[in-house]
């Protein structure tokens, strides 16, 4: 994993620590759940993409991830996709008497080009009975091998304070590359200001989750030749996860689990 990607994931984990401050509310809601994060990811066939998911569990009721022994993960409803996990780690916060917080890195690798939607993963904890967990609504646009040009375009904005606000800027972008469009969804795109090579504050429509993850597709031109590039991650809303967002995550987990009950 590239150093900048590791930095993005680490920063997001730190940002979410503040969210552990939420007091328990709604005793009928799930006692453990993933933070509600939806996302759009542009990637190439057979290239791994790691999502850092954050799992909360009531400190007084234990956690599925307490042992850290996930033996297998399988996607639900998506073929041609391999899912693995790395080290699952707890992290401390000032409110660990209320919630245990777990970093759950999930790496996905698609083996065929196309557009995919993923909402659930089946986790196996050393036995043959999976636990089906909602991870949010994720859309993946996977391009064919050889279509994606290098290198990765690093976004100077790792996170924003609202899930419906996205920004992009790259101080390392080569001056001979002219960006035409930046996609933060299949039909959502914008352009950069030519004088600053940065975007304005982009308002994303129809964003429901407290956090929206964007790893964008970028179309560009260099020396009269069209290029397709990939931008690094931005966690929209990651700067301001609060008590209300934690409650909404619990409510969303309950709704999604009821769909598979």
N, C-alpha and C positions, 0 to 999 in steps of 0.2 A: 504494500500500500504506500502511495506517495506521501512524503512528509507533510505536504499541505493538507491532504485529505485527513491524515491523523490529527492535525491541528484543528481542523474544522469539527471533527467528531468530539475531540476533547473539550473544545470551547462550548459546544452544545450541552455536553454533560454537566459542565459547571453552571451554565445558565439555568438548567432545570432544577438545580439544588434548591433555589428559592421557592419553587413550586411545592416542595415537600412541606411547606408551612400550613397547608390546608388542614383544618380540624375535621374529624370524621363527621359526616353529615349524611342523613338518609340511611338508616341502618339496614334497609332492605337492599341497598345497592351492593354490587360486588365488593368484596373485601380486598381483592387484588385485580389489577388491570394494567394494561399498557396506557401510557399517556397518549391521548388522541392526537395523532399526527397523520395528515394526508400528504400526498406528494406527487410530483411529476419528475420522472427520471428519463433522460436520454442517454443511451448506452449502445455499445456495439456487441454483436454476437460473440459469445465466449469470453467476454471481458467481465470480471467480477465487479460488483457494486455493493459496497457495504453500507447498510443502514444501521445507525445506532439507535435502537429502541430503548425506551426507559420504562421500567416496570415498577409499579407501586404496590405495596401490600401492607395491610394493617399490622403494626408491630406486635399486637397481641394475638394474631391469628396465624402466624407462620406464612410461608411463601413457597410456591412451586419451585422457585429458583434457589432456595436456600442451600441445596446440596450442590448446585452448579453442574449437575450431571445430566445434561441433555444428550441423549444418545443419538437422536435423529430428528430432523425437521423436514416435513414435506409440505409443499404448497397445496392449497385447496382450489381446484377448478382451473389450474394453469398447467399445461403440458410444456415439455421442452425447457424445464427450469430446474436447476439444481440449487438447493439451499443448504448452507452450512452455518455454523456459529463459531465464534472465537471464545475467548475467556469471558465468562459471565461474572461480573464483579459487583459487590455492594459498594455504595458510597455513602458516607456519613453526611448528615446535615444537622442544623440546630434543632430539628424537629423529628429526630429519629425515634422519639418516644411515641410518635403518632404513626409514621410510615417508615417501612424499610424501602430503600430505593436501590434498584438494580440496573446496571448497564448491560444490555443484551445486544451485542453486535450480531447482525444477521447479514450474511453475504449471499447475494443472488447472482446466478450466472445463467443467462438465457442462451439456448443453443440454436435458436431459429429467429430470423428477423420477423418483425411484426409489432403490433400494438397489443398490450396486455393490461388487464386489471387484476389486482390482487388485494384481498381484504382479510383473509384468514390464513393462518399457518397451523399445522398440526405438530405439536411438540411431544416427543417421546422422552420419558424420564426413566429410562432403563427397563421398561416393560413393554408389552405389546398393546397397551391401551393409550391412545393419543389424547392429549388435551387440546382441543381446538380453541385458539385464541384469536380475537380480533386485533389487527395491527393498524387499523385505519384503512382508508381507500387510496390505493397507490396505482398510478398509471405509468406504464413503462413503454417508451418508444424505442425499439431496438432496431438498429440499422444493420445492413449487410456488412460482412467483412470487407475491409478495404475502402468503405465509403467514408469513414471517419478519418479526417486528417489530424496530424499531430502538430504541435503539442497541445496539452490541455490549457485552456485559457482560464487563469486564476481570477476569481472574483474578489475584489478588495472588501466586499461587504459579506461577512460571514453570517450575519443575522440582522433582523430588523425587530422593531418593537410591536409590530402588528402582523397578524397572519395574512391580511389582505394587502400588505405593502411589500413590494419587492424592489430592490435596487441592484444595479450592476455597474461595475467600473473595474478597469484593469490597468494598473500602472505598468505591467510587464508586457502588455500587448505590443507585438511588433508593429512599427509605424507603417510598414508596407502592406499591412492587412486592413482592409476596409470592411467593417462589420455592416451587414445589411439588415439582418433580423436576429433577435434573440427570442427564443420560444421558451415560455415558462408553462406551457400546456400545449396540447395538440393544435388548438386554434387561437392561442394567446401569444401574441408576439409584439415587439416594440423595437425601436431603433435607438442608437446612441446619439448624443449631441456631438457633432463633429469637432467642435472647438475644445471640448473637455474630455471626449471619449468616455463619458459616463452617462448613465441614464438619469432621468428625473425619477421622482418617487412614482413607481408604477402601481396603480391600484388594481388588484386582482378581484374579479367578480365571482360571486357564488362560492366563497370560501367559508366553510362551516367550522372546521377544526380550529383549536387554539393555536396549533402550529402547522405551517404548510412548508414542506421541503421542496426545493427546486434545484435540480441539476440540469441546466438548460441545454437545448440544441441551439447552435449558432450557425447561421449561414453568412458567408463572407466572400470577399473577392480579393485576389492578389495577382497582380500582373495580368489582368484580364481573364483569370481562371477562377471558376467558382470553387469554394471550399465548404465543407461541412465540418464544424468544430464542436467541441464539448466544453461547457463551462463548469467550474467547480461549484460546490454546494453553497446554498444559502438557506438558513432556517428562518423563514418568515414568521414573526411572532415569538421567536426563541428568546428575545431579550426581556419578555414580560409575561412569564407564566405565573399565574397567581392562584389563590384559593378557589375562585370561581371556575378557573380552567380545570383544576383537579376534579372538582365536583362534576363538571360537564364531561370529563373523561370517564368518570365512573358511570354516569348516566348513559353515555354512548356505548360503553362496554356492555351494560345490561341490555340495551336495545339490540346490539349486534348479536349477543349470545342468545337472545330470545329467537332470533331468526334461524338458529341452527339447533334449537332445542328439540 
